[in-house]
Amino acid sequence: MEQKQQAVIPIKLPSQLKEDLDELVRLGVFASRSEAIKFGIRLLIMMEKSQLPLSKRAEEYAYEEIKEKFERVKNVRRR
């Protein structure tokens, strides 16, 4: 199986944002900070590119992934 190359991008976050991110990881919404940040970046890119036509398959995949994450967040908040 071929591995995709990944870039390391150091970022600075306000303390409260870092704490909120850690809380989502602690609650199990995301497996790691990295997963949560990648999810947010994908969502941002998808929203920015929403005016461009996406293939139906890519659109459905993104929708299902985002829907699943939002459901996990809602379930965690209900606890």
C-alpha positions as CSV (number, residue, x, y, z in Angstrom):
1,M,0.0,0.0,0.0
2,E,1.4,3.4,-1.0
3,Q,1.6,6.0,1.7
4,K,0.6,9.6,1.0
5,Q,3.2,12.2,1.8
6,Q,2.2,14.5,4.6
7,A,3.4,18.0,5.4
8,V,4.0,19.2,8.9
9,I,2.6,22.7,9.5
10,P,3.2,24.2,12.9
11,I,0.5,26.5,14.1
12,K,-0.2,28.8,17.0
13,L,-3.6,28.8,18.6
14,P,-5.2,31.0,21.3
15,S,-5.2,29.1,24.6
16,Q,-9.0,28.8,24.7
17,L,-9.1,27.3,21.2
18,K,-6.5,24.8,22.2
19,E,-8.5,23.9,25.3
20,D,-11.7,23.5,23.2
21,L,-9.8,21.3,20.8
22,D,-8.4,19.1,23.6
23,E,-11.9,18.8,25.0
24,L,-13.2,17.4,21.7
25,V,-10.3,14.9,21.7
26,R,-10.9,14.0,25.3
27,L,-14.6,13.4,24.6
28,G,-13.8,11.1,21.7
29,V,-15.2,13.3,19.0
30,F,-11.8,13.2,17.3
31,A,-9.0,10.7,17.8
32,S,-6.4,13.4,18.0
33,R,-5.7,17.1,17.6
34,S,-4.3,16.4,14.2
35,E,-7.6,14.6,13.1
36,A,-9.7,17.5,14.3
37,I,-7.6,20.2,12.6
38,K,-7.5,18.2,9.3
39,F,-11.3,17.9,9.5
40,G,-11.7,21.6,10.0
41,I,-9.4,22.4,7.1
42,R,-11.2,20.0,4.8
43,L,-14.5,21.6,5.8
44,L,-13.2,25.1,5.2
45,I,-11.8,24.1,1.8
46,M,-15.1,22.3,0.8
47,M,-17.1,25.4,1.8
48,E,-14.7,27.8,-0.1
49,K,-14.9,25.6,-3.2
50,S,-18.6,25.0,-3.0
51,Q,-19.2,27.2,-6.0
52,L,-17.1,24.8,-8.1
53,P,-18.8,21.6,-9.3
54,L,-17.7,18.6,-7.4
55,S,-18.0,15.0,-8.6
56,K,-21.1,13.4,-7.0
57,R,-19.0,10.7,-5.3
58,A,-16.7,13.3,-3.6
59,E,-19.6,15.4,-2.6
60,E,-21.4,12.4,-1.0
61,Y,-18.3,11.3,0.8
62,A,-17.6,14.7,2.2
63,Y,-21.3,15.1,3.3
64,E,-21.3,11.7,5.1
65,E,-18.0,12.4,6.8
66,I,-19.2,15.8,8.0
67,K,-22.6,14.5,9.1
68,E,-20.9,11.8,11.1
69,K,-18.7,14.3,13.0
70,F,-21.6,16.6,13.7
71,E,-23.6,13.7,15.1
72,R,-20.7,12.8,17.4
73,V,-20.5,16.4,18.6
74,K,-24.2,16.5,19.3
75,N,-24.1,13.2,21.1
76,V,-21.2,14.3,23.3
77,R,-23.0,17.6,24.2
78,R,-26.1,15.7,25.3
79,R,-24.1,13.8,28.0
